[in-house]
Amino acid sequence: MNEKLTRYINYIVTHYLRNDAGILWVQNALRGNAGAWLLAVRGYVRAMGTGDAGYLAFRQRWAWSDERVRRVLDSDEGNLYVQRIEDIKTEFNQLPSMTGYTLDTGSLRRSLDTQTRYFRNNWSVALLGADLLGRMEAEVGGTNYPDIPITESAGRLRRFLRTVALDAVDNPATETVERVRSPTNATPGLSDHGRLSAVDFIVNRGRNVVAGASTAQIGTWRRRLPTGTTLEAGLRDAVGAINRTAGSNVFEGPLPSPDEPWHYTYLPIRQMEDREDQAAEQVTEDGAGE
């Protein structure tokens, strides 16, 4: 990233993204990878919007601390969540059409460090980041941008960053045509996995993972088995059985965009999140009054 663009991005982080501590942590973790950092800033600008309400909504999406994750998982609701996941595994493993396969999950919580590592190493981030970097350097090189950022020129670049269209890219490591214009990993800190509401299932055969949580394996999830069905359909059936047992759709999915047949959302966690957020706000208000 050239010096002029660096000055403008630093201005945006300071004045529009409020020098948020989490964002600064990601900046340091992505140091040396300009394209990935620009894509992350783009994600933060889009998520935060403007004003105090926009910033509050952004912070409420941010990855939880280890302590908060433990507190939620140790609660009665958290224990029920874990049990329902185990019930889905059992249901899947007992399906005659899934004989020989077993269902498992990745970690229920994806830390900020893990999110950032996944983002940095993602193929779509590498390709889209290079595209965005080129477009940003060309834009800021125009006469509308003085060497030292001012409010007007920085605001103009922020709008460009939010709205500029990137060319669709394809995963060079797969035969399947993917053609994406947005990263296939969430912006670090903003993944639903960071707040426990997302579950990624994987399928094993013996000791080997045969269908993981990777875009490279979407074809495996949808390949027709000798039993006439697919692993994706088997997971849908297992989740549907648990939803019927619960009396409502406690699990929603799979995620349609980006296309992730392994990704489901646990809806009751949102109620836990709301209570956690309200409790945190109450502690802050009580502390402010002392």
PyMOL commands that set and color helices and strands:
alter all, ss='L'
color gray80, all
select helices_A, chain A and resi 3-15+21-29+34-48+51-61+66-73+76-94+96-98+112-121+123-140+151-163+192-195+215-222+231-246+268-288
alter helices_A, ss='H'
color red, helices_A
select strands_A, chain A and resi 102-105+198-205+208-211+251-252+263-266
alter strands_A, ss='S'
color yellow, strands_A
deselect
rebuild
show_as cartoon
